[in-house]
Amino acid sequence: MARLKEKVVIITGSSRGIGKGTARVLAEEGAKVAITDVLDEEGNNLAKEIKDSGGEADYWHLDVADVENVSQVFREVNDKFGAINVLVNNAGISGANKPTHQLSEEEWDKVMAINVKGVFLCTKQAISYMESAGEGSIINLSSIYGIIGAPDIPPYHASKGAVRLMTKTDALLYASKNIRVNSIHPGFIWTPLVENMAKESEGGIEKFRETLNSMHPVGHVGEPEDIAYGVLYLASSESKFITGSELVIDGGYTAK
């Protein structure tokens, strides 16, 4: 199929996990994919994999919290592919897992710089290119914890709540310009980040995964592709009447 034929897509944080799965799916659907991350070896390997499979992709080193780097990468992507039609703001970190009163200012600021400022800087750059293209779809990766709370990782939860509201504001600001902005709210997805958490847990990977599985009514955690197909829908013209919305992909977690 070619649901994104000739569309140029930038995906931040796409060397691993959800971003990597999304890059593969969108490339299979005809998109020209700009893979961006700070994990250069893995990003370049993914770009090669996509090209070897007949897709179109390239890799750029991108620190989403660095305004000059963001500006340069977006300009280079536009120069190479001729447009920017879709932005997937996926880059993010979990940060320090401490109660609020034990967090340092530096620990708080580190999460906000990537998870919130990064979304701001990339969206800011994308808008003018999308205006030139006459259309755009911005997809922000929030979390179930941008909707509900939990007694852990306060900076992460705050950042994902911010992304949820940033999405709605930008959806209203740019709707008249044919630029749609939506957020996706994943439940627990089995990514290298989650797997590393499992390795460090007391019971080991198997026990950790069993616990995560039990937290979701469908009986299991998600895979990166579960989120990727949601991104594909929001990136395509099939979702042309959707903006300012929240797509929750969580195995029923928030329905409880």
N, C-alpha and C positions, 0 to 999 in steps of 0.2 A: 504494500500500500504506500501512498505518498500523501499523507494528510498534512505534511508540512513542506511540500515541495517548494524549493526556492526560498524558503524562509531562513533568515540568519538568526541564530540563537546564541546568546552568551549565557553560559552556566558558570556561576562562581562556585568555588570549592568542589570541583568536579573530577578530581583525580581518584577519589574513593567514594564508597558508600552510596548514598542517595544520588549525589551528583553524577557519579560514574554510571549508575544504572540509568539515569535520565539521559545522559549523553548518548548511550547506546540506543535507547528506544527512539529518541528524536532523530538520530542519524538514520536509523532504519526506516523512518517515515519521511525521509527526503530532506531533512533540515541540513543546512550548513552550520556545523557546530563549532563554536569557539570554546574550547576547554580551558578553564582558568583556575589556577590554584597556586600554592606555594610549594607543593610537592612536585618538583619538576620532572623527576625520572618517571614517576607513575603517570603524570599527565601526558608526557611525550609518548609513553608506551600505549596509553589509551588512544591517543590520536592516531598512532600507527595502526593499532588494531582496527579502528573504524575505517581507515583508508584501505587497509588490506582486505576488508570485507565489502568494499565497493562504495562506502560512504564518503562524505566530505567533512573533514575536521582538521583543526590545527590547535596547537597549544600555546598559551601565553602565561608567563609568570605573573601573578596578580596578588598583591596585598590589598585587600579591599578597604583597609583603613588608611591607605596612603593616597592622598588626593592626586598627586602627580602621576603615580603609577596607574591609577584608575583612568585618568584622562588619556594617558598614552595608549593603554591597551584598547580602550573603546575606539580611539581614532584609528589604530592599526587594524582592528577587526573590520571596521567600516571600509577602510581602504582596500583590504584584501577581498572581502566578500561583497562589497557594494551597497550594504545596508545593514541596519540592525532592527529586526522586527520583534524579537522576543528576548526578554531578560529574565533569567531564573536566579533570584537572589537566594542561593543555597548555602553559601559559606557561613560557618558558625562554629563556635566552641562551647563546651559546657561550663568551663570555669571551675573555680574552687567550690568544693562541697562543704561549706561551713555555715553555721548559723549567722544571721545578719550581723550581730554584734561582734563576731569574731573576724569578719572580713576586713581586709585592708583596703584602703582606697585604690591601690594599684591593682588588686585582684578584681575589684568591681569595674574599674576603668578598662581593663583588658577585655572583658567580655563585651562591654558596651561599644568599644571601639570596633570590634569585628561584627557583632551581631546586630547593632543598631546603626552606628555611623557608617558601616560598610554598605548597608542597604540604602541609606541616604545618598552616599556618594555615587553608587552605581546607578541608582534611579535618576539622580540629577544629571548624570552624563547621558543616560539612555534617552531621555525625553526629547532632546533636540534631534537626535538621529531618527527617532520614531516619527516625529513631526515631519521630517523630510520624506520619510517613507510613506506617510499618509495613514499609518496604522501602527499599532503596537500592542503587545501583551506583556505585562510585568507580573511575574508570579513569585510571591514572597513565601519562603519556607518559614512558617512559624512553628507551632507545636500544639499538642493537646494542652500543654502548660502555658499557652498563650490564652487559653479559655478557662481552665480550672487551675487550682492551686495544688501544691504539695509541699510537705515540710522538708525540703532540701534545695540545694543549689539556687539560692535566692537571685543571684545576678542573671542566671540563665532564664528563669521564669519571668523576671522583670523585662528582660530584653525581648522575649517572645511575645509578651503582652504589648510591648511598644510596637513591634512589627505588625501585629494585628491591627492596631489603630492607625499606624502610618499607611497601611494598605487602604483603609476606608477613606482617609483624607485624600490620598492621591487619586483614588478612583473617582472622587467627586471633582477634583481639580482638573482632571484630564479627560473626562468622559466626552466632552464636546470636541476633543481633538482626535477622537477615534482611538484612544489609548485606554485599554482596559487594565485594571489592577486588581488582582485577587490573591488571597492567601491560602496556603495548604497547611493543614494541622495534622501531622503524623502522630500515630501512637508509637509504641516502641518498635523500631525497625532494626533487624539484625545487620549491623554494619561493623566495620573494624573497630569503631569507637566503642560500641556496645560490647563487642567480643572482648576487647581489652579490659573493660570493666568486669566482665565475667571471669576472666583469667585471674584478676586480682581479688575476687570475692572469696570468702571463707570456704564455701562449698564447692568451688570450681565451676567450670563452664556448664556442665550438664545440669547441676542443681540450679544455677543461676537462670539458665534458659527455661527450665521447668517452672520456676517461679514467675518469670515474665509471661510465659504462655498462659498461666492460670489467671493472670490479671486481665486478659482479654476474653470477652464472651465467646469469640469464635474459636478460642482454644489454642491460639498460637500467635507469636509475634509476626510482624510483617517483614517483607523483603524489599530491597530498594526498588524493584520493578513495580511493586504495588503503588508506590508514590509516583514513579515515572509515568505511569499511564494516566494518573490524575493531571500531571504537568502537561502531558500530550494533549489532553482534552482542553485545558485552559489556554494552551498555546495555539490551538487550531481555530479555524473559523466556526467550528461546531458550537463554540461557546460565545458567539458574537453578542449575545444578549446578557452576558454575565459580567458584572463588574462590582467591586466592593464586597464580594462574597467570600465565605469561608468554606473551603472544601475539607471536611474532616475525614481522614482515612486512618481509622484507629482500631479496627476490629471490634467495635462496640464499646471501647473503653469509657468514653464520656457519656454513653447512654445509661450507665449504671446510676 
